[in-house]
Amino acid sequence: MRYFLLLLLVALLIFLLYTVFTTSIIRMMNIHITKKLSVQNGILLTFDDGPHPDYTPQLLDLLKKNQVKATFFVVGELVEKHPEIIHRMHKEGHTIGIHHFRHVSSWLLNPWQLKKQLSSTEKVISKITKEPVAYYRPPWGHFNLATLSLSRKYDIIMWSHIFKDWKIDTHQLHLLEQQPAEGSILLLHDNGDTSGADRDAPKEMVKYLSRFIAMCKINNTEFLSLKDLNLHKKRQ
């Protein structure tokens, strides 16, 4: 019994080292990740978990109407289901990055599985855009011990502000208007079909985002584009 408990303890420690401890160190020490952009005036809008057949087109309509460029971290299996949405994103000048082939945490992936998640997602994106993929954001911001090595060809874009917009009743989207326009990276979600999210939460997000964009235009706040900033090229 003691031997079994000892093995269990060792296994737990190894798992924590591989997942939680590694994630904490990378995020606290900003190791090869970007949480904020070095600009005087500007905000980077980013969206995770899509594309969604209903809400992503609504979001793209809003962005096009206001001539705003954004960054989408997409799920590979959804890209395969809705290639026309990715084609539109690319055509309208948005940046498209990797958010795994399935919406699965890196904590649940061994190095070979993580490598497959990255390569498969890049493959389906590049098939549509005819361009290489330069950016990556792991689901939930979770890293494992192999992440930095396997994702070294990408720039990892995290966030400076998050609004819990995957929940309808407890979101903090009212805080959007309080974010500083000095390189803030805002994290929002255009798909509510993921685990723990409310299916129609993106509808609420689009409503608040419309008000936020209008306010930013009044204040002459610029919406930044990773594609235009050429962040990836500057680091090479």
C-alpha positions as a LaTeX table, in Angstrom:
\begin{tabular}{lrrr}
\hline
Residue & $x$ (\AA) & $y$ (\AA) & $z$ (\AA) \\
\hline
Met1 & 0.00 & 0.00 & 0.00 \\
Arg2 & 2.79 & 2.42 & 0.92 \\
Tyr3 & 4.60 & 1.57 & $-2.32$ \\
Phe4 & 1.45 & 2.28 & $-4.31$ \\
Leu5 & 0.94 & 5.62 & $-2.55$ \\
Leu6 & 4.56 & 6.55 & $-3.20$ \\
Leu7 & 4.18 & 5.78 & $-6.89$ \\
Leu8 & 0.98 & 7.80 & $-6.97$ \\
Leu9 & 2.73 & 10.74 & $-5.33$ \\
Val10 & 5.64 & 10.56 & $-7.79$ \\
Ala11 & 3.23 & 10.40 & $-10.72$ \\
Leu12 & 1.34 & 13.42 & $-9.40$ \\
Leu13 & 4.55 & 15.42 & $-8.98$ \\
Ile14 & 5.66 & 14.56 & $-12.51$ \\
Phe15 & 2.27 & 15.61 & $-13.89$ \\
Leu16 & 2.38 & 18.91 & $-12.00$ \\
Leu17 & 5.90 & 19.59 & $-13.24$ \\
Tyr18 & 4.87 & 18.80 & $-16.81$ \\
Thr19 & 1.75 & 21.00 & $-16.68$ \\
Val20 & 0.87 & 23.44 & $-13.90$ \\
Phe21 & 4.39 & 24.32 & $-12.75$ \\
Thr22 & 5.63 & 24.81 & $-16.30$ \\
Thr23 & 2.63 & 26.99 & $-17.18$ \\
Ser24 & 3.12 & 29.14 & $-14.09$ \\
Ile25 & 6.82 & 29.71 & $-14.77$ \\
Ile26 & 6.32 & 30.57 & $-18.45$ \\
Arg27 & 3.52 & 33.00 & $-17.73$ \\
Met28 & 5.07 & 34.65 & $-14.68$ \\
Met29 & 8.47 & 35.09 & $-16.33$ \\
Asn30 & 7.10 & 35.85 & $-19.82$ \\
Ile31 & 9.29 & 33.21 & $-21.44$ \\
His32 & 8.89 & 33.48 & $-25.22$ \\
Ile33 & 5.33 & 34.81 & $-24.92$ \\
Thr34 & 3.72 & 38.17 & $-25.68$ \\
Lys35 & 1.17 & 39.57 & $-23.24$ \\
Lys36 & 1.29 & 43.19 & $-24.38$ \\
Leu37 & 2.52 & 45.10 & $-27.42$ \\
Ser38 & 5.03 & 47.93 & $-27.23$ \\
Val39 & 2.99 & 50.72 & $-28.80$ \\
Gln40 & 1.89 & 54.18 & $-27.70$ \\
Asn41 & $-1.72$ & 53.99 & $-28.82$ \\
Gly42 & $-3.49$ & 50.84 & $-29.89$ \\
Ile43 & $-5.40$ & 47.73 & $-28.92$ \\
Leu44 & $-5.12$ & 44.22 & $-30.31$ \\
Leu45 & $-8.45$ & 42.39 & $-30.57$ \\
Thr46 & $-8.11$ & 38.59 & $-30.44$ \\
Phe47 & $-10.76$ & 35.88 & $-30.66$ \\
Asp48 & $-10.46$ & 32.24 & $-29.61$ \\
Asp49 & $-12.30$ & 28.96 & $-30.26$ \\
Gly50 & $-13.85$ & 29.61 & $-33.67$ \\
Pro51 & $-14.87$ & 29.61 & $-36.36$ \\
His52 & $-18.57$ & 29.33 & $-35.52$ \\
Pro53 & $-21.04$ & 29.20 & $-38.45$ \\
Asp54 & $-23.39$ & 31.79 & $-36.93$ \\
Tyr55 & $-21.40$ & 34.09 & $-34.67$ \\
Thr56 & $-18.11$ & 34.39 & $-36.51$ \\
Pro57 & $-19.77$ & 35.83 & $-39.65$ \\
Gln58 & $-21.67$ & 38.31 & $-37.44$ \\
Leu59 & $-18.39$ & 39.32 & $-35.86$ \\
Leu60 & $-16.71$ & 39.67 & $-39.24$ \\
Asp61 & $-19.60$ & 41.86 & $-40.42$ \\
Leu62 & $-19.06$ & 44.16 & $-37.43$ \\
Leu63 & $-15.31$ & 44.35 & $-37.99$ \\
Lys64 & $-15.71$ & 45.01 & $-41.72$ \\
Lys65 & $-18.28$ & 47.75 & $-41.11$ \\
Asn66 & $-15.86$ & 49.54 & $-38.79$ \\
Gln67 & $-12.71$ & 48.74 & $-40.80$ \\
Val68 & $-11.17$ & 46.94 & $-37.82$ \\
Lys69 & $-8.58$ & 44.18 & $-38.18$ \\
Ala70 & $-8.39$ & 41.40 & $-35.57$ \\
Thr71 & $-6.57$ & 38.15 & $-34.82$ \\
Phe72 & $-8.37$ & 34.80 & $-34.72$ \\
Phe73 & $-6.92$ & 31.74 & $-33.00$ \\
Val74 & $-8.88$ & 28.97 & $-34.62$ \\
Val75 & $-9.62$ & 25.30 & $-33.92$ \\
Gly76 & $-8.44$ & 23.06 & $-36.74$ \\
Glu77 & $-11.41$ & 20.70 & $-36.86$ \\
Leu78 & $-13.75$ & 23.70 & $-37.11$ \\
Val79 & $-11.62$ & 25.16 & $-39.89$ \\
Glu80 & $-12.21$ & 21.93 & $-41.83$ \\
Lys81 & $-15.97$ & 22.27 & $-41.30$ \\
His82 & $-16.16$ & 25.97 & $-42.22$ \\
Pro83 & $-13.36$ & 26.78 & $-44.68$ \\
Glu84 & $-15.40$ & 29.57 & $-46.24$ \\
Ile85 & $-15.22$ & 31.55 & $-42.98$ \\
Ile86 & $-11.42$ & 31.22 & $-42.83$ \\
His87 & $-11.23$ & 32.29 & $-46.47$ \\
Arg88 & $-13.26$ & 35.39 & $-45.61$ \\
Met89 & $-11.07$ & 36.17 & $-42.58$ \\
His90 & $-7.98$ & 36.01 & $-44.74$ \\
Lys91 & $-9.50$ & 37.98 & $-47.61$ \\
Glu92 & $-10.55$ & 40.77 & $-45.24$ \\
Gly93 & $-7.06$ & 41.13 & $-43.79$ \\
His94 & $-7.36$ & 39.45 & $-40.40$ \\
Thr95 & $-4.55$ & 37.44 & $-38.83$ \\
Ile96 & $-5.21$ & 33.72 & $-38.33$ \\
Gly97 & $-3.35$ & 31.71 & $-35.70$ \\
Ile98 & $-3.36$ & 28.24 & $-34.16$ \\
His99 & $-5.53$ & 27.21 & $-31.19$ \\
His100 & $-5.03$ & 23.41 & $-31.54$ \\
Phe101 & $-6.84$ & 21.05 & $-33.88$ \\
Arg102 & $-9.28$ & 20.15 & $-31.12$ \\
His103 & $-10.06$ & 22.43 & $-28.20$ \\
Val104 & $-7.96$ & 20.42 & $-25.79$ \\
Ser105 & $-5.58$ & 21.57 & $-23.07$ \\
Ser106 & $-1.85$ & 21.01 & $-23.50$ \\
Trp107 & $-1.96$ & 19.52 & $-20.01$ \\
Leu108 & $-3.69$ & 16.48 & $-21.50$ \\
Leu109 & $-1.28$ & 16.05 & $-24.40$ \\
Asn110 & 2.04 & 14.28 & $-24.56$ \\
Pro111 & 4.73 & 15.89 & $-26.79$ \\
Trp112 & 3.82 & 13.81 & $-29.85$ \\
Gln113 & 0.13 & 14.65 & $-29.50$ \\
Leu114 & 0.90 & 18.35 & $-29.08$ \\
Lys115 & 3.11 & 18.33 & $-32.17$ \\
Lys116 & 0.24 & 16.78 & $-34.12$ \\
Gln117 & $-2.24$ & 19.39 & $-32.84$ \\
Leu118 & 0.04 & 22.19 & $-34.07$ \\
Ser119 & 1.00 & 20.70 & $-37.43$ \\
Ser120 & $-2.54$ & 19.58 & $-38.31$ \\
Thr121 & $-4.00$ & 23.00 & $-37.53$ \\
Glu122 & $-1.33$ & 24.84 & $-39.51$ \\
Lys123 & $-1.92$ & 22.50 & $-42.44$ \\
Val124 & $-5.67$ & 23.16 & $-42.67$ \\
Ile125 & $-5.21$ & 26.93 & $-42.27$ \\
Ser126 & $-2.41$ & 27.16 & $-44.85$ \\
Lys127 & $-4.40$ & 25.06 & $-47.30$ \\
Ile128 & $-6.97$ & 27.88 & $-47.38$ \\
Thr129 & $-4.77$ & 30.97 & $-47.00$ \\
Lys130 & $-1.79$ & 29.69 & $-49.03$ \\
Glu131 & 0.42 & 31.25 & $-46.36$ \\
Pro132 & 2.43 & 29.88 & $-43.42$ \\
Val133 & 1.03 & 30.38 & $-39.91$ \\
Ala134 & 3.08 & 32.60 & $-37.61$ \\
Tyr135 & 1.08 & 32.78 & $-34.36$ \\
Tyr136 & $-0.15$ & 30.40 & $-31.68$ \\
Arg137 & $-2.22$ & 30.58 & $-28.51$ \\
Pro138 & $-2.72$ & 27.39 & $-26.48$ \\
Pro139 & $-6.28$ & 26.75 & $-25.22$ \\
Trp140 & $-6.80$ & 28.15 & $-21.70$ \\
Gly141 & $-3.23$ & 29.46 & $-21.89$ \\
His142 & $-1.99$ & 26.04 & $-20.76$ \\
Phe143 & 1.58 & 24.99 & $-21.51$ \\
Asn144 & 3.38 & 21.73 & $-20.98$ \\
Leu145 & 7.08 & 20.98 & $-20.70$ \\
Ala146 & 7.36 & 20.46 & $-24.47$ \\
Thr147 & 5.38 & 23.49 & $-25.64$ \\
Leu148 & 8.16 & 26.04 & $-26.09$ \\
Ser149 & 10.31 & 23.58 & $-27.99$ \\
Leu150 & 7.55 & 22.32 & $-30.28$ \\
Ser151 & 6.10 & 25.79 & $-30.96$ \\
Arg152 & 9.40 & 27.63 & $-31.51$ \\
Lys153 & 8.49 & 28.47 & $-35.14$ \\
Tyr154 & 5.50 & 30.50 & $-33.91$ \\
Asp155 & 5.09 & 33.62 & $-31.80$ \\
Ile156 & 2.94 & 32.78 & $-28.77$ \\
Ile157 & 0.37 & 35.53 & $-28.21$ \\
Met158 & $-1.26$ & 35.56 & $-24.80$ \\
Trp159 & $-3.38$ & 38.42 & $-23.44$ \\
Ser160 & $-3.35$ & 41.35 & $-21.05$ \\
His161 & $-7.11$ & 41.37 & $-20.39$ \\
Ile162 & $-9.80$ & 38.70 & $-20.31$ \\
Phe163 & $-13.53$ & 39.20 & $-19.72$ \\
Lys164 & $-15.06$ & 35.78 & $-19.01$ \\
Asp165 & $-17.23$ & 36.34 & $-22.06$ \\
Trp166 & $-17.90$ & 32.61 & $-22.45$ \\
Lys167 & $-20.63$ & 32.96 & $-19.77$ \\
Ile168 & $-23.79$ & 34.99 & $-20.33$ \\
Asp169 & $-24.70$ & 35.80 & $-16.74$ \\
Thr170 & $-21.25$ & 36.32 & $-15.20$ \\
His171 & $-19.25$ & 37.92 & $-18.01$ \\
Gln172 & $-17.25$ & 41.10 & $-17.41$ \\
Leu173 & $-17.70$ & 42.67 & $-20.83$ \\
His174 & $-18.63$ & 45.98 & $-19.23$ \\
Leu175 & $-14.93$ & 46.29 & $-18.39$ \\
Leu176 & $-14.00$ & 46.52 & $-22.06$ \\
Glu177 & $-14.30$ & 50.30 & $-22.02$ \\
Gln178 & $-11.84$ & 50.56 & $-19.14$ \\
Gln179 & $-8.89$ & 48.94 & $-20.90$ \\
Pro180 & $-5.83$ & 51.12 & $-21.60$ \\
Ala181 & $-5.06$ & 51.70 & $-25.26$ \\
Glu182 & $-1.33$ & 51.14 & $-24.87$ \\
Gly183 & $-0.72$ & 47.81 & $-26.51$ \\
Ser184 & $-3.41$ & 45.89 & $-24.61$ \\
Ile185 & $-4.21$ & 42.45 & $-25.98$ \\
Leu186 & $-7.89$ & 41.71 & $-25.42$ \\
Leu187 & $-9.14$ & 38.12 & $-25.34$ \\
Leu188 & $-12.69$ & 37.40 & $-26.53$ \\
His189 & $-14.47$ & 34.29 & $-27.85$ \\
Asp190 & $-16.57$ & 33.81 & $-31.00$ \\
Asn191 & $-17.70$ & 30.26 & $-30.19$ \\
Gly192 & $-19.77$ & 29.18 & $-27.19$ \\
Asp193 & $-19.84$ & 25.48 & $-27.99$ \\
Thr194 & $-16.71$ & 24.65 & $-25.97$ \\
Ser195 & $-16.71$ & 22.95 & $-22.57$ \\
Gly196 & $-17.92$ & 25.25 & $-19.77$ \\
Ala197 & $-19.20$ & 27.95 & $-22.13$ \\
Asp198 & $-22.73$ & 29.15 & $-22.84$ \\
Arg199 & $-23.77$ & 28.43 & $-26.41$ \\
Asp200 & $-25.12$ & 31.92 & $-27.09$ \\
Ala201 & $-22.45$ & 33.83 & $-25.16$ \\
Pro202 & $-20.85$ & 35.22 & $-28.37$ \\
Lys203 & $-24.09$ & 37.06 & $-29.13$ \\
Glu204 & $-23.60$ & 39.09 & $-25.95$ \\
Met205 & $-19.92$ & 39.61 & $-26.78$ \\
Val206 & $-20.69$ & 41.05 & $-30.23$ \\
Lys207 & $-23.18$ & 43.48 & $-28.68$ \\
Tyr208 & $-20.67$ & 44.85 & $-26.18$ \\
Leu209 & $-17.88$ & 44.87 & $-28.74$ \\
Ser210 & $-19.95$ & 47.06 & $-31.06$ \\
Arg211 & $-20.24$ & 49.68 & $-28.32$ \\
Phe212 & $-16.55$ & 49.38 & $-27.50$ \\
Ile213 & $-15.47$ & 49.90 & $-31.09$ \\
Ala214 & $-17.69$ & 52.99 & $-31.36$ \\
Met215 & $-16.11$ & 54.42 & $-28.21$ \\
Cys216 & $-12.60$ & 53.71 & $-29.47$ \\
Lys217 & $-13.29$ & 55.51 & $-32.74$ \\
Ile218 & $-14.45$ & 58.58 & $-30.83$ \\
Asn219 & $-11.23$ & 58.48 & $-28.80$ \\
Asn220 & $-9.09$ & 57.87 & $-31.90$ \\
Thr221 & $-7.85$ & 54.58 & $-30.49$ \\
Glu222 & $-6.19$ & 52.42 & $-33.13$ \\
Phe223 & $-6.98$ & 48.75 & $-33.56$ \\
Leu224 & $-3.74$ & 46.91 & $-34.21$ \\
Ser225 & $-3.12$ & 44.12 & $-36.68$ \\
Leu226 & $-0.48$ & 41.47 & $-36.01$ \\
Lys227 & $-0.16$ & 41.04 & $-39.76$ \\
Asp228 & 0.62 & 44.73 & $-40.25$ \\
Leu229 & 2.93 & 44.91 & $-37.24$ \\
Asn230 & 5.06 & 42.08 & $-38.67$ \\
Leu231 & 5.87 & 41.00 & $-35.13$ \\
His232 & 6.97 & 37.56 & $-36.30$ \\
Lys233 & 9.42 & 38.92 & $-38.89$ \\
Lys234 & 10.98 & 41.29 & $-36.36$ \\
Arg235 & 11.84 & 38.36 & $-34.10$ \\
Gln236 & 13.48 & 36.27 & $-36.78$ \\
\hline
\end{tabular}
